[in-house]
Amino acid sequence: MKIPLGFWKPSKDQIALAVNKQIPDVIAPGIKLLFCGINPGLYTAAIEKHFGRPGNRFWPALFAGGFTPRLFSPFEQHLLLLDYIGITNLVNRATARADEVEDNELQKGAEILSEKIAKYKPEAVAILGITTYRTAFKKPKAKLGLQEDTISGAKLWVLPNPSGLNAHFQIKELGLLFTQLKSGVFAQ
């Protein structure tokens, strides 16, 4: 696959050097929805773009859910702010796999997320990863979808982890869940 102009693919060395690297949030006052991933993967950290690995299904699910007019690439993440959407992570430390993140890091990340939500005041937050949510927020019986709880006043949605390593949900199913999220947050 040819990489479009303005995009680049990191080398193996760049990916290896991305361990523990942090990437900036895509966030601004006035956003309506804040997506929250688990933590950046090494490929994502190497290119410094959220959900950057080619096999990640976040961008296709976002498009399938009607959030974007076309399939965006990670290099266009800044365009989400124009639609009042932001992106952050519970833990901003890059690892090869999300299961390398310790439970106490996730729980600390939940506190930091609450502070970000209090500061930026999105109407809703969507945490991407049910198992991670259960651990970070100590909600072992939580189910996918809109939660009864809020975080710093923001409606809380929990959706599946869009990583290509999560074989339980394909793009069609993710797209349906993202469509429900969009209807719940952006309904007029």
C-alpha positions as a Markdown table, in Angstrom:
| # | Residue | x | y | z |
|---|---|---|---|---|
| 1 | Met | 0.0 | 0.0 | 0.0 |
| 2 | Lys | 1.4 | 3.4 | -1.0 |
| 3 | Ile | 1.4 | 6.0 | 1.8 |
| 4 | Pro | -0.3 | 9.2 | 0.7 |
| 5 | Leu | 1.6 | 12.4 | 0.5 |
| 6 | Gly | 2.0 | 14.1 | 3.9 |
| 7 | Phe | 1.9 | 10.7 | 5.7 |
| 8 | Trp | 4.8 | 8.6 | 6.8 |
| 9 | Lys | 5.4 | 5.2 | 8.1 |
| 10 | Pro | 7.8 | 4.8 | 11.0 |
| 11 | Ser | 10.9 | 2.6 | 10.8 |
| 12 | Lys | 11.3 | -0.4 | 13.1 |
| 13 | Asp | 13.8 | 1.6 | 15.1 |
| 14 | Gln | 11.4 | 4.5 | 15.5 |
| 15 | Ile | 8.8 | 2.1 | 16.8 |
| 16 | Ala | 11.2 | 0.5 | 19.2 |
| 17 | Leu | 12.2 | 3.9 | 20.6 |
| 18 | Ala | 8.6 | 4.8 | 21.2 |
| 19 | Val | 8.4 | 2.7 | 24.4 |
| 20 | Asn | 7.0 | 5.0 | 27.2 |
| 21 | Lys | 6.6 | 7.9 | 24.8 |
| 22 | Gln | 3.7 | 10.2 | 25.4 |
| 23 | Ile | 1.5 | 11.8 | 22.7 |
| 24 | Pro | -0.5 | 15.0 | 23.1 |
| 25 | Asp | -4.3 | 15.0 | 23.6 |
| 26 | Val | -6.5 | 16.3 | 20.8 |
| 27 | Ile | -8.7 | 18.5 | 23.1 |
| 28 | Ala | -10.0 | 22.0 | 23.3 |
| 29 | Pro | -12.6 | 23.9 | 25.3 |
| 30 | Gly | -16.1 | 23.5 | 23.7 |
| 31 | Ile | -15.8 | 19.9 | 22.6 |
| 32 | Lys | -19.0 | 17.9 | 23.0 |
| 33 | Leu | -17.5 | 14.4 | 23.0 |
| 34 | Leu | -14.2 | 13.1 | 24.3 |
| 35 | Phe | -13.0 | 9.7 | 23.2 |
| 36 | Cys | -10.7 | 8.0 | 25.7 |
| 37 | Gly | -8.4 | 5.2 | 24.6 |
| 38 | Ile | -6.5 | 2.9 | 26.9 |
| 39 | Asn | -2.9 | 4.0 | 26.1 |
| 40 | Pro | -0.9 | 4.7 | 22.9 |
| 41 | Gly | 0.6 | 1.7 | 21.2 |
| 42 | Leu | 4.2 | 2.0 | 19.9 |
| 43 | Tyr | 3.3 | 2.7 | 16.3 |
| 44 | Thr | 0.9 | 5.4 | 17.5 |
| 45 | Ala | 3.5 | 6.9 | 19.7 |
| 46 | Ala | 6.1 | 6.8 | 16.9 |
| 47 | Ile | 3.9 | 8.8 | 14.5 |
| 48 | Glu | 2.4 | 10.9 | 17.4 |
| 49 | Lys | -1.2 | 10.4 | 16.1 |
| 50 | His | -4.0 | 8.7 | 18.1 |
| 51 | Phe | -5.1 | 5.2 | 17.0 |
| 52 | Gly | -2.3 | 5.4 | 14.4 |
| 53 | Arg | -1.5 | 1.7 | 13.7 |
| 54 | Pro | -3.0 | 0.7 | 10.3 |
| 55 | Gly | -4.9 | -2.2 | 11.9 |
| 56 | Asn | -6.7 | -0.1 | 14.4 |
| 57 | Arg | -10.4 | 0.2 | 13.7 |
| 58 | Phe | -11.1 | 3.5 | 15.5 |
| 59 | Trp | -11.0 | 5.6 | 12.3 |
| 60 | Pro | -13.2 | 3.2 | 10.3 |
| 61 | Ala | -15.6 | 2.9 | 13.2 |
| 62 | Leu | -15.8 | 6.6 | 13.5 |
| 63 | Phe | -16.7 | 6.9 | 9.8 |
| 64 | Ala | -19.1 | 3.9 | 10.0 |
| 65 | Gly | -20.8 | 5.6 | 13.0 |
| 66 | Gly | -21.4 | 8.8 | 11.0 |
| 67 | Phe | -19.0 | 11.0 | 12.9 |
| 68 | Thr | -16.9 | 11.9 | 9.8 |
| 69 | Pro | -17.9 | 12.6 | 6.2 |
| 70 | Arg | -15.3 | 10.2 | 4.9 |
| 71 | Leu | -12.6 | 7.9 | 6.4 |
| 72 | Phe | -10.1 | 10.0 | 8.1 |
| 73 | Ser | -6.5 | 9.0 | 8.7 |
| 74 | Pro | -4.8 | 9.4 | 12.0 |
| 75 | Phe | -2.9 | 12.3 | 10.4 |
| 76 | Glu | -6.2 | 14.2 | 10.2 |
| 77 | Gln | -7.0 | 13.8 | 13.9 |
| 78 | His | -7.0 | 17.6 | 14.4 |
| 79 | Leu | -10.0 | 17.9 | 12.1 |
| 80 | Leu | -12.1 | 16.2 | 14.8 |
| 81 | Leu | -12.0 | 19.4 | 16.8 |
| 82 | Leu | -14.0 | 21.1 | 14.1 |
| 83 | Asp | -16.8 | 18.7 | 14.9 |
| 84 | Tyr | -16.4 | 19.2 | 18.6 |
| 85 | Ile | -14.7 | 15.8 | 19.2 |
| 86 | Gly | -11.5 | 15.2 | 21.2 |
| 87 | Ile | -9.2 | 12.3 | 22.0 |
| 88 | Thr | -7.2 | 11.4 | 25.1 |
| 89 | Asn | -6.0 | 8.2 | 26.8 |
| 90 | Leu | -6.4 | 6.9 | 30.3 |
| 91 | Val | -2.6 | 6.2 | 30.4 |
| 92 | Asn | -0.3 | 8.3 | 28.2 |
| 93 | Arg | 2.6 | 5.9 | 28.2 |
| 94 | Ala | 3.2 | 3.9 | 25.1 |
| 95 | Thr | 3.4 | 0.2 | 25.3 |
| 96 | Ala | 3.4 | -2.7 | 22.8 |
| 97 | Arg | 0.1 | -4.0 | 24.2 |
| 98 | Ala | -2.5 | -2.5 | 26.4 |
| 99 | Asp | -2.2 | -5.4 | 28.9 |
| 100 | Glu | 1.3 | -4.0 | 29.8 |
| 101 | Val | -0.4 | -1.2 | 31.6 |
| 102 | Glu | -0.8 | -1.8 | 35.4 |
| 103 | Asp | -4.1 | -1.6 | 37.2 |
| 104 | Asn | -2.9 | 1.2 | 39.4 |
| 105 | Glu | -1.9 | 3.2 | 36.3 |
| 106 | Leu | -5.5 | 2.8 | 34.9 |
| 107 | Gln | -7.0 | 3.9 | 38.3 |
| 108 | Lys | -4.7 | 7.0 | 38.4 |
| 109 | Gly | -5.6 | 7.6 | 34.7 |
| 110 | Ala | -9.3 | 7.6 | 35.8 |
| 111 | Glu | -8.6 | 10.4 | 38.2 |
| 112 | Ile | -6.7 | 12.4 | 35.5 |
| 113 | Leu | -9.5 | 11.9 | 33.0 |
| 114 | Ser | -12.0 | 13.2 | 35.6 |
| 115 | Glu | -9.8 | 16.3 | 35.9 |
| 116 | Lys | -9.6 | 16.8 | 32.1 |
| 117 | Ile | -13.4 | 16.5 | 31.9 |
| 118 | Ala | -13.9 | 19.0 | 34.7 |
| 119 | Lys | -11.5 | 21.4 | 32.8 |
| 120 | Tyr | -12.8 | 21.0 | 29.2 |
| 121 | Lys | -16.5 | 20.2 | 30.1 |
| 122 | Pro | -17.4 | 17.9 | 27.2 |
| 123 | Glu | -21.1 | 16.7 | 27.3 |
| 124 | Ala | -20.0 | 13.1 | 27.0 |
| 125 | Val | -17.0 | 10.9 | 27.2 |
| 126 | Ala | -16.6 | 7.5 | 25.5 |
| 127 | Ile | -14.1 | 5.1 | 27.0 |
| 128 | Leu | -12.9 | 2.6 | 24.5 |
| 129 | Gly | -12.4 | -0.7 | 26.3 |
| 130 | Ile | -14.9 | -2.4 | 28.6 |
| 131 | Thr | -12.3 | -4.4 | 30.6 |
| 132 | Thr | -10.2 | -1.3 | 31.0 |
| 133 | Tyr | -13.2 | 0.7 | 32.2 |
| 134 | Arg | -14.1 | -2.0 | 34.7 |
| 135 | Thr | -10.6 | -1.9 | 36.1 |
| 136 | Ala | -9.9 | 1.8 | 36.0 |
| 137 | Phe | -13.2 | 2.8 | 37.6 |
| 138 | Lys | -13.7 | -0.3 | 39.8 |
| 139 | Lys | -17.0 | -1.2 | 38.1 |
| 140 | Pro | -16.6 | -5.0 | 37.6 |
| 141 | Lys | -20.1 | -5.5 | 36.3 |
| 142 | Ala | -20.3 | -2.6 | 33.8 |
| 143 | Lys | -21.8 | -3.3 | 30.4 |
| 144 | Leu | -21.2 | -1.7 | 27.0 |
| 145 | Gly | -23.2 | 1.5 | 26.2 |
| 146 | Leu | -24.4 | 4.5 | 28.1 |
| 147 | Gln | -23.7 | 4.2 | 31.8 |
| 148 | Glu | -25.8 | 5.4 | 34.7 |
| 149 | Asp | -22.7 | 7.1 | 36.2 |
| 150 | Thr | -21.2 | 10.3 | 34.9 |
| 151 | Ile | -17.6 | 11.6 | 35.1 |
| 152 | Ser | -17.4 | 15.2 | 36.3 |
| 153 | Gly | -20.9 | 15.8 | 35.0 |
| 154 | Ala | -20.3 | 14.3 | 31.5 |
| 155 | Lys | -22.4 | 11.5 | 30.2 |
| 156 | Leu | -20.4 | 8.3 | 30.1 |
| 157 | Trp | -20.4 | 5.7 | 27.3 |
| 158 | Val | -18.3 | 2.6 | 27.3 |
| 159 | Leu | -17.5 | 1.1 | 23.9 |
| 160 | Pro | -15.2 | -1.8 | 22.8 |
| 161 | Asn | -11.5 | -1.3 | 22.3 |
| 162 | Pro | -11.1 | -0.7 | 18.6 |
| 163 | Ser | -7.6 | -2.3 | 18.5 |
| 164 | Gly | -7.0 | -4.8 | 15.8 |
| 165 | Leu | -6.1 | -7.2 | 18.5 |
| 166 | Asn | -9.7 | -7.2 | 19.8 |
| 167 | Ala | -11.3 | -9.9 | 17.7 |
| 168 | His | -14.6 | -9.8 | 19.5 |
| 169 | Phe | -15.9 | -6.8 | 17.5 |
| 170 | Gln | -15.6 | -6.1 | 13.8 |
| 171 | Ile | -16.0 | -2.8 | 12.1 |
| 172 | Lys | -19.7 | -3.3 | 11.3 |
| 173 | Glu | -20.5 | -4.0 | 15.0 |
| 174 | Leu | -18.2 | -1.1 | 16.1 |
| 175 | Gly | -19.9 | 1.2 | 13.6 |
| 176 | Leu | -23.4 | 0.3 | 15.1 |
| 177 | Leu | -22.2 | 1.1 | 18.6 |
| 178 | Phe | -20.5 | 4.4 | 17.4 |
| 179 | Thr | -23.8 | 5.3 | 15.6 |
| 180 | Gln | -25.7 | 4.9 | 18.9 |
| 181 | Leu | -23.1 | 7.0 | 20.6 |
| 182 | Lys | -23.4 | 9.8 | 18.0 |
| 183 | Ser | -27.2 | 9.7 | 18.3 |
| 184 | Gly | -26.9 | 9.9 | 22.1 |
| 185 | Val | -24.5 | 12.8 | 22.1 |
| 186 | Phe | -25.3 | 14.9 | 18.9 |
| 187 | Ala | -29.1 | 14.4 | 18.7 |
| 188 | Gln | -30.8 | 17.7 | 18.2 |
